[in-house]
Amino acid sequence: MVIASAPGKVTLFGEHAVVYGEPAIVMAINKRAYVEVNLRNDSKIRVIAPDIVIKGVVLTFDQNIFSVESEVASARSELSYIVKAIELIAKNYGVFKGADIRVWSEMPVGAGLGTSAAITIATIKAYSEATGLDLDKKSIAVLGWQTEREVQGTASPMDTSIATYGGIIQVQPLNNDINIERLKVPMKLPIIIGYVSREYKTKDMVAKVRLLKEKYGNIINPIISAIGQVSRKARISLESGDLKEVGELMNINHGLLEALGVSTKQLNDMVYAARKAGAIGAKLTGAGGGGCIIALTLEKHESVSLAIKSVGAQTLESDISEKGVLIE
Amino acid sequence: MVIASAPGKVTLFGEHAVVYGEPAIVMAINKRAYVEVNLRNDSKIRVIAPDIVIKGVVLTFDQNIFSVESEVASARSELSYIVKAIELIAKNYGVFKGADIRVWSEMPVGAGLGTSAAITIATIKAYSEATGLDLDKKSIAVLGWQTEREVQGTASPMDTSIATYGGIIQVQPLNNDINIERLKVPMKLPIIIGYVSREYKTKDMVAKVRLLKEKYGNIINPIISAIGQVSRKARISLESGDLKEVGELMNINHGLLEALGVSTKQLNDMVYAARKAGAIGAKLTGAGGGGCIIALTLEKHESVSLAIKSVGAQTLESDISEKGVLIE
């Protein structure tokens, strides 16, 4: 039996713009997804995910036939990452063994906290370890990104990178590679995550921005560049420990995301409630269209958390997780 | 007795960016300010503004001494435009006669609808007419802008230009001159104005953007350019009658203003309420920090108006006013 875990993430800066080559800054949070692999004597893949959905889901993969004993669509979509990751390991490394796989998570599914990437990366780690493959982190990250691309059509490398490496990283797509730089942040970064259910999928929000960019290139391109500039400046602020600037830049980034049309009334309600309660900066995080916001708080954790709850959202408290993917 | 009137305005696109040389698009609304001038036989200036404030205000200007029989600060600030306009006419044209001046307005004072500019321009028109000066519109606009600059320290030429010319104009500052182009808009432009009391003054919001620009030039300069691009594209959309695009561009412009830090929770509440009720675009208008939003509505006037009221605001319905300053 092998258990691997990988952290979820929040995007501090640069979501959406990263799709067009700008840098983004992503932080691993200390909430994790876990994948347990027990090899079988046959060639069946059996996935049990008791925490991911309310109803038990049993998925079987045998003779290339993928069958799910559940009608819960969101669970099926999470589980397809597991199946695809194993399929790619078989394809890229010629290794395939049947296994019982159990998955659980400390994060809500579909909130934009990178649960599917964390599950993907933990699956690759646990399954490769159990089958005797010795994959380094770079290979795990590349395979994870490939998994997300094949499941979703397109994907940013952010979530799979951060689930692999932990900490705070700057991610920038470079041709078909991922340029990753680890930031040295000399302090804690206490954040409150507020979340509501998503109204739209990531794919839809990315498509919405693309349409807007095609229609209004002269306007949207400078907005995307400005987001890139926010990320570059934020990196300096983070590495020099200037949290007040980090907060101001979060607020600017939120407005630019609003200009790209990816915010919602509920996200704005959370952002403004957090700021009013004393957060030094707040923004939507991830693809938008519902989902999560992050609020940077130095002292007023309790009041910021209550303020976010008061507009009908749930909250998680977190900080930087220095641990990437690991064997438990 | 001479009565002149001038329209209020809403900024459709480009507020704040116009301070830094970008074009803005401003629309005269069919709500007006009125100024009545009755020449006196002495050299006293007596101003009565029954509608501007609840309490009657009597202001006297005699031997260069300006005295107000009211403690209402906002009324005094409106009235200082009248006094300054008359002072500048005396200075620039050598014309001075005592007068009783009565002022009233169909717009709320201090909401950002250009009431002070409308009063200034109507004052210049009525007073110059009464004293036999024959000022053309360009001279009135220049004198009005000078009046606002001297009262406020700095001022954009937008409000005084639109109060002079009416219609929809593109305004762009050019050295010390005002470049004004009239737009040919082939349709009606029905808007709902939502307004709440201002939390901050225009001056404070302009200063806030300037500080942000000084601190984060690499980020704020592209945002200001992007707002300029929104105005340029919106001009094309307006002149070609594409209201759907006008609405989309309003939404983008709102986000960019949010990024400049000039929106508030109440403004966002109004904007999102209007969009949800069927407005095809909505944005804050003017300096922000409270004040007004505009929502472009094709058919759902009633539901958009109700939705804006439901978040605690008041509303005005309007359309383009083709009439600039005129003698009633």
Interface residues (C-beta under 8 A of the other chain):
Chain A: L212 K215 Y216 N218 I219 I220 P222 I223 S225 A226 Q229 V230 R232 K233 E248 L249 N251 I252 N253 H254 G255 L256 L257 E258 A259 L260 G261 S263 K265 N268 Y272 K276
Chain B: L212 K215 Y216 N218 I219 I220 P222 I223 S225 A226 Q229 V230 R232 K233 E248 L249 N251 I252 N253 H254 G255 L256 L257 E258 A259 L260 G261 S263 K265 N268 Y272 K276
